[in-house]
């Protein structure tokens, strides 16, 4: 079983480490700009870092669910590769937003595109499972015949 999920697990750990890095960036920014919790407003530089971290955290559960569904029901390797692309795009998003709010746009659109691909992979994989398991219809055999 572990050989069927090891890439997904590795990408998950990298994602958690990325989230931890984003959290640390907010802590450092709080210290740099003298913003004590629970305040969330301050200089634009702080607010951009804070928003980048919050936005990334909001999307993380969606990413994880799609990563694992696409990996388990469609293809582990492809899902893991897309997961790495997503994490890279999120890193670019964070760094871009940290620099300027306009520099976040291209990476956020790219990461959203990756999520849509993972949604499609998940849906197709789950549909294939239901059709083959409950209806006895194997679409892959029909396509190759």
C-alpha positions in Angstrom: 0.0 0.0 0.0 2.8 2.5 0.9 4.2 2.2 -2.7 0.9 3.6 -3.9 1.0 6.7 -1.7 4.6 7.6 -1.0 4.8 10.4 -3.5 1.5 11.9 -2.2 2.9 11.7 1.3 6.1 13.4 0.3 4.3 16.3 -1.4 2.1 16.6 1.7 5.1 17.0 4.0 6.6 19.6 1.6 3.3 21.4 1.7 3.2 21.4 5.5 6.8 22.7 5.5 5.9 25.5 3.1 2.9 26.5 5.3 5.3 26.6 8.3 7.6 28.8 6.3 4.8 31.2 5.6 3.8 31.2 9.3 7.3 32.1 10.2 7.4 34.9 7.7 4.4 36.5 9.5 6.1 36.1 12.8 9.2 37.8 11.5 7.1 40.6 9.9 5.3 41.1 13.2 8.6 41.6 14.9 10.0 43.8 12.2 7.1 46.1 12.1 6.1 45.9 15.8 2.7 44.4 15.2 1.5 42.4 18.2 -1.2 39.8 17.9 -4.1 40.0 17.6 -3.6 43.1 15.4 -3.7 42.3 11.7 -3.2 45.8 10.3 -0.1 47.9 9.9 2.2 49.0 7.1 1.3 47.7 3.7 4.5 45.5 3.7 3.2 43.7 6.8 -0.4 43.4 5.5 0.8 41.9 2.2 2.8 39.2 4.0 -0.1 38.5 6.4 -2.6 38.3 3.6 -0.3 36.0 1.5 0.0 33.6 4.5 -3.8 33.7 5.2 -4.7 33.1 1.6 -2.3 30.2 1.3 -3.6 28.7 4.5 -7.2 29.0 3.2 -6.4 27.0 0.1 -4.2 24.4 1.7 -7.1 22.0 2.8 -8.6 22.2 -0.7 -5.2 21.4 -2.2 -4.6 18.5 0.1 -8.0 16.9 -0.5 -7.6 17.2 -4.3 -4.0 16.0 -4.2 -5.0 12.8 -2.4 -8.2 12.1 -4.3 -6.4 12.6 -7.7 -3.5 10.5 -6.5 -5.6 7.6 -5.2 -8.2 7.5 -7.9 -6.4 8.7 -11.0 -2.6 8.6 -10.9 -0.2 9.1 -8.0 2.8 10.3 -10.0 0.8 12.8 -12.0 -1.0 14.1 -8.9 2.3 14.4 -7.1 3.9 16.3 -10.0 1.0 18.7 -10.1 1.2 19.0 -6.3 4.8 20.1 -6.7 3.8 22.6 -9.3 1.1 23.9 -7.0 3.5 24.3 -4.1 6.0 26.2 -6.3 3.3 28.5 -7.6 2.2 29.2 -4.1 5.7 30.0 -3.1 5.9 32.4 -6.1 2.6 33.8 -5.0 3.8 34.4 -1.5 7.1 36.0 -2.6 5.3 38.1 -5.2 2.7 39.3 -2.8 5.4 40.1 -0.3 7.0 42.4 -2.9 3.9 44.0 -4.4 0.2 43.1 -4.6 0.3 43.1 -8.4 3.1 40.5 -8.5 0.8 37.9 -6.9 -1.6 37.7 -9.9 0.2 35.4 -12.3 1.1 32.8 -9.7 -2.4 32.8 -8.2 -3.9 32.1 -11.6 -1.4 29.4 -12.3 -2.0 27.7 -9.0 -5.8 27.9 -9.5 -5.3 26.2 -12.9 -3.4 23.4 -11.2 -6.3 23.0 -8.7 -8.8 22.8 -11.6 -6.7 20.0 -13.2 -6.6 18.1 -9.9 -10.4 18.5 -9.6 -10.8 17.0 -13.1 -8.4 14.2 -12.3 -10.3 13.5 -9.1 -13.7 13.6 -10.7 -12.6 11.3 -13.6 -10.9 8.9 -11.3 -13.9 8.6 -8.9 -16.3 8.3 -11.8 -14.3 5.5 -13.3 -14.2 3.8 -9.9 -18.0 4.0 -9.4 -18.7 2.9 -13.0 -16.3 -0.1 -12.9 -17.1 -1.1 -9.3 -20.9 -0.7 -9.2 -22.0 -0.9 -12.8 -19.3 -3.2 -14.2 -18.4 -0.7 -16.9 -14.7 -0.3 -17.5 -14.3 2.9 -19.6 -10.5 2.3 -20.0 -11.2 -1.1 -21.7 -13.8 0.5 -23.9 -11.4 3.2 -25.0 -8.6 0.8 -25.8 -10.8 -1.7 -27.7 
